[in-house]
Amino acid sequence: MDAQETKKSFKQKILTAVTIPQILTRSQCEMIVSDANIIGMKRAPVLAKDGSKVLSTTRTCASCWLPKAPHFQWIYNYIAAITDDVNTRHYRFDVMDMQQLQVLRYRPGQWFKWHFDTYDGSDRKLTMVINLSAPNDYIGGGLQVEGDWHGVEHCRSQGAATFFPAWMKHRAKAPIWGTRWALVAWITGPAWK
């Protein structure tokens, strides 16, 4: 199929999430969790309407940021390459960059209620969530996305990445037992035309 036929056969998936299994290996997931523990996990804030960061019962999980430093360059480069491929096949958004990666830790009683990852003035277009925990590390909880979800059966697999438009409503439910770790990326681009 040539480029013109591919362009004609492409169907925009505005409200669709897609999970790609085995983006990261078990050892890569464990290394990211170890690095996050070294950086230090803190209660995750939410953005207030004025742009300030505040603690809220909407989000009770812990988080840390992976700096764009040489030690983490491999993960930034790898996620950029995977995102380019997924974006080309599923969304075709005009994207240019990635915000700083965030590691999240959910224990029993820790969640992030229904929300959107974009807001007025935001340049976020695509969200990616990688499950860093093995399925037997926790019971219950996990990512939920409101809309069509292709590959949902893989979302609890360690190293699986779920992609969805940043304006899709989603949440992270608290596990009943154990700990669930996730790596989140927000892919940005120019204003919508």
Buried (B, 14 or more C-beta within 10 A) or exposed (E): EEEEEEEEEEEEBEBBBBBBBEBBEEEBBBBBBEBBEEEEBEEBBBEEEEEEEEEBEBBBBBBBEBEEEEEBEEBBEEBBEBBEEBBEEBBEBEBEEBBEBBBBBBBBEBBBEEEBBBEEEBBBBBBBBBBBBBBEBBEEBBBBBEBBBBBBEBBBBBBBBBBBBBBBBBBBBBBEEBBBBBBBBBBBBEEEE
